Amino acid sequence: MRHYRRDNKGRFLQVGEYQRADGRYMFRYRESANKMRVVYSWRLTAADPQPRYARPCKPLREIVTEIYRQKGVM
């Protein structure tokens, strides 16, 4: 049986996506020179509310699609 990661709202997280203890979402990926890069966001999807104490930011899934487009994967 396969175990899937979920966030604190019960949603499935995709490969490379994690939720930190403070509630932020994190995406880890490798660049061309085998360097690890990390991107953070307070929101997973566009429907998520922005916390009052946080700076406005794009949802993590939009950031990930931009990364994939730049790499030429999508």
Backbone hydrogen bonds, N-H to C=O, Kabsch-Sander energy under -0.5 kcal/mol:
donor,donor_aa,acceptor,acceptor_aa,energy
7,D,11,R,-2.1
10,G,7,D,-1.7
13,L,5,R,-2.6
17,E,14,Q,-1.9
18,Y,26,M,-2.6
20,R,24,R,-3.1
23,G,20,R,-1.5
25,Y,41,S,-3.5
26,M,18,Y,-2.8
27,F,39,V,-2.4
28,R,16,G,-1.9
29,Y,37,R,-2.3
31,E,35,K,-3.0
34,N,31,E,-1.6
37,R,29,Y,-3.2
39,V,27,F,-2.1
41,S,25,Y,-2.1
48,D,45,T,-1.1
54,A,51,P,-1.0
60,L,43,R,-2.7
61,R,44,L,-1.9
63,I,59,P,-1.8
64,V,60,L,-2.4
65,T,61,R,-1.8
66,E,62,E,-1.9
67,I,63,I,-2.0
68,Y,64,V,-2.4
69,R,65,T,-2.1
70,Q,66,E,-2.1
71,K,67,I,-1.9
72,G,68,Y,-1.0
73,V,68,Y,-2.4
74,M,68,Y,-0.8
